[in-house]
Amino acid sequence: MHFVNWQREVSIEELNGKKVVVKRNKSTKEFHEFLLIYIYSLISLILTSPSSPPIFSNIKRNEGRSMRKYLEKIGISTPDLISISDIDLVEEYIEGGDLYSAFASGQTTELAFDAGGMTAKMHNAGYAFVDNKAQNYLVRDDSVIRTDLGFIKKGNSSYARGMDIGSFLASIMDLERYGEIEHAFFNGYTSEYGHKFSILSLILRNMLSLGFSSNGKVTFRNMMRDTMMLIDV
């Protein structure tokens, strides 16, 4: 079984009798990473909230053992890293699949509460995920695990925090259950961070949803929801 994303071809294989996830770099990986970093910077300028982008040379390091150990220390679980090289990355296989698929199949919104809490823990520690879409969380039993760590950046400016919140919400805006998932994520985030979302995060949500959505009608309806209770004004 294999999956394809922008930067890597992802396959589920067997190693020493155990299932593992193998992420092999595409020839276009560096170009796509540059493009994502460029878009991050461009949007920050458009919104007059200039913010330094993730450092290109840190992408591989962020996937390594030291970052995973640090994340574990602040309460963010990641898959066990088996090996990493300039060609591929091998992680333990998580049986439950990704968080977006879990929501689409009707699983509990408590998982969104946990993802919101993880996002806030990053911000409390002075970091941001940057690419915080629901597909970058995996589900094991009743808990969530964060994967795809390459774009983590040190710094939690209002723009970086808004990008984390906005990218998560944008990635689920084409789901009919969006409202309940949004509120669970919000409750998890505020339970750790102590502040509501900024208006910037919801502007970013709306901008990014144009690239994530597979159902424009549902996305537009969710975009029109009353979100004032979620915002610090």
N, C-alpha and C positions, 0 to 999 in steps of 0.2 A: 504494500500500500504506500502511495506517496502523495504529497501535497506540493503545491507550487506557490511561492510568494515572490515578491519583487526581488529580494536579494538572494534567496537560497531556494534550492530544491530540497524539500523535506520528505524523508521516507522513514517508515517504521521497519526496523530490521531486527535480527537476532544476533546477540553477541554473548558467547559463553552461556548459552541456554536461556538468556533473558532478553525480553524485548527492549530495544533502545530506539531513541529518535536520532536520526542522522541528518544534519543540516549541512548540505554541500553548497559552497559558494558558487554563484553564477559568475560568468565572465563580466556581466554588467553590474555586479554587486557594488563596486566603488562608485560608479556613476549614479546609481539609485540612491546610495547613501548621501552623496554630495547633493543630489536634488532635494532630498528631504531636509537636509540642513539649510539649503538655500531657501526653501519655502518657509521654514521656521523663521529665518531672519527677515524675509520679505514681508511676511504677515505682521511681524512685530513693528516694522517700519510703517506699514500701511495704517496700523492702529495707533501710531505714535507712542508705542511702548517698547522702544529699542531694548533688545535683550541679546546677550551673547549666545550663540548657538552651541549645541554639543560639540566637543572637540573631536575632529575626525580621527585623530590618532588614538583616541581613548576607546573607540568602538570595540575592538577586540579585547582590551583590558577589562572593560565593563562586563564582558561575558565570562571572565575568569574566576578563579576560586576566591581571590581576596575580596572581590565585590560581593560575591554570593555569601561569604562568611560575614561580611559587614551587614548585609541585608538581614541575614538570620538573626544577628545581634539586636537589630532594632525591630524585630518581629515580623519580617517579611520572608516567607518561605519561597524557595526556588527549587527547581529540579536538581538532583545530584548531577554534577558535571563529571563525565567519564573521561573525555579528552577534548582538547581544542588545538587547532593548528591554523595556518594561513589558508588551508583548503577546506576544512570542515570542522564541525562541532558535534560532539556526541553527548547526549543527555539521557537520563533515565526516562522511561516511557511512563506517562501518567494516563491511567486507564480512562478517566472520566471525560476527556476531551476539553475543548475550550469553553470559556464562559459565555460567549455569544450563543453558541450552539445549545448550551445548557438552558439559557433563557428562552430560546426559540422552542425548545422541547417542553417547556412548562415547569422547569425546576424552580425551587424556592428563591425568592428575592433576598433572602438572608445572605446569599452569596454576594449580592451587590453591596450589602452593608459591609461585608468583610473587605471587598475591593476598595470601598470608600475609606475604610479605616487604614488600609495599606497605603493608599495615596497620601493620606494625612500624615502618616508616620514618616514617609519620605520627606514631606515638606517640613515637619518638625525637626528632621535631621539636617535640613539645609540642602536637600537634593530634589530633583524632579525627574520623573520617568521620561517626559516629553512625548514619547509614542505610547500612550496609555489606553489604547483601544481594548475592548473587552476580549478580543481574540488573543491578546497577550497575557491573559490569565487562564490557567488550567484548573480543572476541578478534580479533587480527589476526595471521595466520600462527601463530607459536608464542609469542606474547607477549600480555599482558593490558593493557588500557587502562581507566582509571577515568573514568566519566562520572557525571552527576547529582551535582553537587558542592554543592548548595544548603545542606545541613545540616552542613557542616564547622564545627567549633567549636574555638576556641583553648582548650587545657586538656586534659590527659590523666590525669585522676583515675582511680582504680581502676574507678569506675563507668563512665566514658566508654570506657576501654579494654575493659572487660567487654562494653559494648554493641556495640562494633565486632566483637569476636570472636563474641559471642552472636548478633548479627543475621546474620552471614555463615553460621555453622553452622546456625542455624534455617532459613535459606532453602534449604538443601540436604538437610534431614533426611527429606524424603519420597522421596529417591533410594535405590535399592537399593545403589548404590556408596558410600553415605555414609561408611563406615569408612575406605576408602582415601583419599577426598577430605579427610576430617577430618585424617588423619595427614599428608598432604602440606601442608595449610594450616598445621598445627602446626609442621612442620619448617621451612617458609618463615618463619613468624613468629619462632621461637626462633633461627633463624640470624641474624636482624637485631636482635632485642630482647634475647635472652640469658636470658629467663625463661620458665617454663612459663605455661600459662593459670591464672587464678585460679578458685576454686570459684564466685565470683560470675558469671564469664562463662558457666559451664555452667548455672547457675540461670537466667540471662537467656536462654540458648539454649532451654531447655525452655519458658519462659514465652512467648517470641516464636514458637516453632514452632507454637503453637496457631493463630496468625494466618496463618502462611505455608503450612501443610501442605495438600496436595491429596490425600494418601493417609495417613489416620490410622493404619492398621495398620502400614505401613512406618515411619512417624514414631515410633510407640510402641516398636517393636522397636529402632530406632536410639537412642532415649532410654535404653533399658535397657542399652546397651553399657557395658562396663567402661572408664572413662575416667581411672582413677586415675593412670596413667602420664603423663597430659597436665597434671596439676594440681600446682601448688606447694602443699605441705602443711607 
